[in-house]
Amino acid sequence: MSNLYNKYDISLFIIICLVGVCWFLGISVFNENDVNSVVVTVDGELYSEYKLASDERIVIATEYGENTFEIKDNKVKMLEATCKDQYCVHQKEIKTGNDTIVCLPNRLVIELSQKNNEVDTIIG
Amino acid sequence: MICLIAGCQFNKTKHSKSFFGSFDTIVTITAYETDKEFEKMMDIAEETMSKYSRYFDRYSNFDGINNIKTINDNAGIAPVKVDQEIIDLLDYSIEKTKILDGKINIVFGAVLEIWHEYREDALNNDIVAIPSIKELNEANKHVNIDSLKIDHENSTVFLEDEEMSLDLGAIAKGYSVELLADRLKKEGYDSFLINAGGNVKAVGMPSDTKADWVVGIQDPNSNGGSVSDIVKGNNISIVTSGVYQRYYEYEGERYHHIIDTTTLFPANIYKSVSIISEDSGLGDILSTGVFLKPVDEALSLINSIDGVEAIFITNDDSKYYSDGMGRYLDE
């Protein structure tokens, strides 16, 4: 009985550690996403992502048109758009997990993502 | 480890994705599915909605299909041979709009066209005006549903009056959402949510741990911001007609796109009307139809139909619920 632990014990130990590390990583990733982030999609595809807590002015120029929005004081507001109807520019700033800004002509959607948000969709 | 990696790929997680181009709006599909199955659902959704969007379009022609515009272009000229999908939509519309005693007329196109032009001019060309009552009355002579001839045997549709035109704007989107839901169910999907620009259809339980789909109804005063009500349920449709987005202003008055078949002018009673029912096509018809009725009439109509509930928000921000609405709302 020279070895206190046999090789299976060591393997098991390593596996438990790995599972633990993954668990921890998984939880931190989850927590990271739990903080509101600003998600921009163009034509249904993820385009870019920003922290709601940041302070910046962003220009999104795509084949469909150009939109300029601002993230400030945990709020997002569309400032300029090349679209005809300008509905997105007239829309109020958004700040909670349910809010979206849609620019239909430019196929652009700005959403505030919140992992623990239970609302599946907004209608109106 | 293998289990963890595998878990990421095959676990059913919440997916939500949108596409543009059908019915001039954004269509979003939400489902608790695997990546692979969700991709398949998106493909089916995009193909189906794009197909119906072309069939039911009254402003554009498309190669290889006769659509609503083809029928309108041939008004007073010749019957148009169409696919069964169009005949079905027309039959459905004629049957279901009866409930609204004339408030929804699918051959009201001549009048709607005039308003459409004035609205486009105001929004796109800065030419702001409203049509004269004379102009509207003239168009209103060409809205007789009896002049719509559907030949089921030969699959043709004919508008006998050359000035007349079909407009299915109050029905086509909700009806197509219902057809898409049927198609997805046929493909074996029993849990998903479709949101096509104001027309929501929620099917099945979202997941093993979540019994109801949760739909937020936008507060008409927040202009895209917060939610006024939260509706929960499964196997239901929620359709909202709101006018706080598509309107123009003339001499301080707002002119939106829901036109009263009696006054020939936009109805100015509500900011938003939401209908909860099983059939999204019926929900679409009712949300537009009720929009044109005073609150008491609208409420008694909704309360008289089994399985249909509603939320009304009037211009003065009063909110009304139908008798059975409570069971869909958060306590």
Contacts between the chains, C-beta under 8 A, distances in Angstrom:
chain1	res1	chain2	res2	distance
A	15	B	1	7.8
A	18	B	1	6.0
A	19	B	1	7.8
A	19	B	4	7.6
A	22	B	1	7.3
A	22	B	4	5.4
A	41	B	18	6.8
A	43	B	19	7.5
A	43	B	20	5.9
A	44	B	17	5.7
A	44	B	18	4.4
A	44	B	19	4.6
A	44	B	20	6.7
A	84	B	123	7.0
A	84	B	124	5.4
A	85	B	123	5.8
A	85	B	124	7.9
A	87	B	245	5.9
A	90	B	223	7.0
A	91	B	223	5.2
A	91	B	224	4.0
A	91	B	225	7.9
A	92	B	222	6.3
A	92	B	223	4.7
A	92	B	224	6.3
A	92	B	225	5.0
A	93	B	225	7.7
A	94	B	224	6.8
A	94	B	225	6.1
A	95	B	225	7.7
A	96	B	225	7.9
A	96	B	226	6.5
A	98	B	216	5.3
A	98	B	226	6.7
A	98	B	227	5.2
A	99	B	224	6.9
A	99	B	225	5.6
A	99	B	226	7.0
A	100	B	224	6.9
A	101	B	224	6.1
A	102	B	26	6.2
A	102	B	224	7.6
A	104	B	20	7.2
A	104	B	24	7.3
A	104	B	25	6.9
A	104	B	26	6.4
A	107	B	20	4.6
A	107	B	26	8.0
A	109	B	18	6.6
A	109	B	26	7.0
A	118	B	210	8.0
A	118	B	214	5.3
A	119	B	214	4.9
A	119	B	215	7.4
A	119	B	216	4.7
A	119	B	227	7.3
A	119	B	230	6.9
A	120	B	16	7.7
A	120	B	30	5.3
A	120	B	193	5.5
A	120	B	202	7.7
A	120	B	206	6.8
A	120	B	213	5.1
A	120	B	214	5.1
A	120	B	215	6.5
A	121	B	16	7.8
A	121	B	28	6.4
A	121	B	30	6.1
A	121	B	193	5.9
A	121	B	195	4.5
A	121	B	200	6.1
A	121	B	213	7.8
A	121	B	215	5.5
A	121	B	216	7.3
A	122	B	195	7.9
A	122	B	215	7.5
A	122	B	216	4.6
A	122	B	217	7.8
A	122	B	218	5.8
A	122	B	227	6.6
A	123	B	195	6.5
A	123	B	198	5.9
A	123	B	200	5.2
A	123	B	215	5.8
A	123	B	216	7.2
A	123	B	217	5.7
A	123	B	218	6.6
A	123	B	238	5.9
A	123	B	239	7.9
A	123	B	240	4.8
A	123	B	274	7.3
A	124	B	198	7.0
A	124	B	217	5.9
A	124	B	218	2.6
A	124	B	219	7.7
A	124	B	220	7.0
A	124	B	240	5.3
A	124	B	242	5.5
A	124	B	272	6.6
